[in-house]
Amino acid sequence: MKRCGNNLLHKCHPHKSSKDYDRSDTSWKDEIENEEMSKLINADCLTALKDIPDDSIDCIVTSPPYNLKGLKGVGVPKTSPARWNGKYKQATYGLDYAGDNMREEDYQQWQVDILNECYRVIKPGGSVFYNHKNRRFKCQLYSPMEFIDRCDLVLHQQIIWDRCSSHIPCPGMLGNSTEFIYWLRKEKPVVYKPDGLLWKCEVWRQMPVQGKKRPNHPAPFPIELPTNCILLTTQPGDVVLDPFAGSGTTLVAAKQLGREYIGIEVSKEYCELIGKRLNDILEF
Ligand SMILES: C[S@@+](CC[C@H](N)C(=O)[O-])C[C@H]1O[C@@H](n2cnc3c(N)ncnc32)[C@H](O)[C@@H]1O
């Protein structure tokens, strides 16, 4: 896994391009203490999470790397052919970002350590929405519950994300069309059910983002998912955190809904993408 030594901060300001951010500026730590929240931090999340005070975050919505290459042992060589849309193309197993090619035991312990940091930073009534999926290797299913069970958070509800499209992982199996959003908690979570809530039951049907609206990232959330999590458990002014911010969809949803946000993302390239997406949101 690529580690980033410095805690680099992009302060999101509508009139600044992402290149203007002062990366040596670590005043974000003081600002978090002083509750001036909205921040994008270009750093390793386990390192950056340690600087966030206990019981300070209302809601976490996140999707980690799934270690798709690492689960399969050594990763699939980029040159091996995979059949896709009737043509031979480069293998499509695993994604090319940090955290996707680790020893599986190390990956699981890493996720437990991050979930325990999430436990520490959320308020007692806070919620963590952790997106993951059942993975397969050699026709065996690996459930994320194997390691979620080992963290300090309590499973409150298992939300099914129906992606409305399926692929068949290996012959002799049914199509695979779901992921999960594990709703995890510390104590009894604060829950609002405002009128604008998109789903009020535990199956959320939403296709992945396609076409021009898709940010330039391998695995962006459809914005409806973080939007529903945020509406369900926060109010305007509350603080939403995504420790694996990716293309920043959780932060975009939080900003659009008038919540404060903290995003952590290890890739500088994705931080620049997030900076642009956040800058494009009009301030009222
Ligand atoms: C599944 S993607 C998240 C996608 C995101 N939900 C979105 O809507 O775009 C996981 C992200 O975690 C980032 N990542 C991997 N290791 C990390 C680490 N140690 N600290 C912070 N981010 C990391 C990857 O670069 C990748 O962008």
The ligand as an SDF file (V2000), in Angstrom:
LIG
                    3D

 27 29  0  0  0  0  0  0  0  0999 V2000
  -13.5970    2.5230   -3.4440 C   0  0  0  0  0  0  0  0  0  0  0  0
  -12.6790    3.9800   -3.6390 S   0  0  0  0  0  0  0  0  0  0  0  0
  -13.7470    5.1980   -2.9230 C   0  0  0  0  0  0  0  0  0  0  0  0
  -14.6730    5.7670   -3.9430 C   0  0  0  0  0  0  0  0  0  0  0  0
  -15.5820    6.8550   -3.3860 C   0  0  0  0  0  0  0  0  0  0  0  0
  -16.6290    6.3030   -2.5470 N   0  0  0  0  0  0  0  0  0  0  0  0
  -16.1960    7.6960   -4.5070 C   0  0  0  0  0  0  0  0  0  0  0  0
  -17.4090    7.9550   -4.4900 O   0  0  0  0  0  0  0  0  0  0  0  0
  -15.4460    8.0760   -5.4190 O   0  0  0  0  0  0  0  0  0  0  0  0
  -11.4010    3.8450   -2.4240 C   0  0  0  0  0  0  0  0  0  0  0  0
  -10.4160    5.0070   -2.3970 C   0  0  0  0  0  0  0  0  0  0  0  0
   -9.5670    4.8260   -1.2610 O   0  0  0  0  0  0  0  0  0  0  0  0
   -8.3020    5.4040   -1.5750 C   0  0  0  0  0  0  0  0  0  0  0  0
   -7.3100    4.8780   -0.6170 N   0  0  0  0  0  0  0  0  0  0  0  0
   -6.6510    3.7020   -0.6590 C   0  0  0  0  0  0  0  0  0  0  0  0
   -5.8390    3.5790    0.3870 N   0  0  0  0  0  0  0  0  0  0  0  0
   -5.9890    4.6960    1.1390 C   0  0  0  0  0  0  0  0  0  0  0  0
   -5.4250    5.1490    2.3570 C   0  0  0  0  0  0  0  0  0  0  0  0
   -4.5120    4.4300    3.0040 N   0  0  0  0  0  0  0  0  0  0  0  0
   -5.8270    6.3290    2.8650 N   0  0  0  0  0  0  0  0  0  0  0  0
   -6.7410    7.1030    2.1920 C   0  0  0  0  0  0  0  0  0  0  0  0
   -7.2900    6.7300    1.0070 N   0  0  0  0  0  0  0  0  0  0  0  0
   -6.9410    5.5380    0.4940 C   0  0  0  0  0  0  0  0  0  0  0  0
   -8.0850    4.9870   -3.0200 C   0  0  0  0  0  0  0  0  0  0  0  0
   -7.1220    5.8500   -3.6460 O   0  0  0  0  0  0  0  0  0  0  0  0
   -9.4880    5.0950   -3.6170 C   0  0  0  0  0  0  0  0  0  0  0  0
   -9.6760    6.3600   -4.2370 O   0  0  0  0  0  0  0  0  0  0  0  0
  1  2  1  0
  2  3  1  0
  2 10  1  0
  3  4  1  0
  4  5  1  0
  5  6  1  0
  5  7  1  0
  7  8  2  0
  7  9  1  0
 10 11  1  0
 11 12  1  0
 11 26  1  0
 12 13  1  0
 13 14  1  0
 13 24  1  0
 14 15  1  0
 14 23  1  0
 15 16  2  0
 16 17  1  0
 17 18  1  0
 17 23  2  0
 18 19  1  0
 18 20  2  0
 20 21  1  0
 21 22  2  0
 22 23  1  0
 24 25  1  0
 24 26  1  0
 26 27  1  0
M  CHG  2   2   1   9  -1
M  END
$$$$
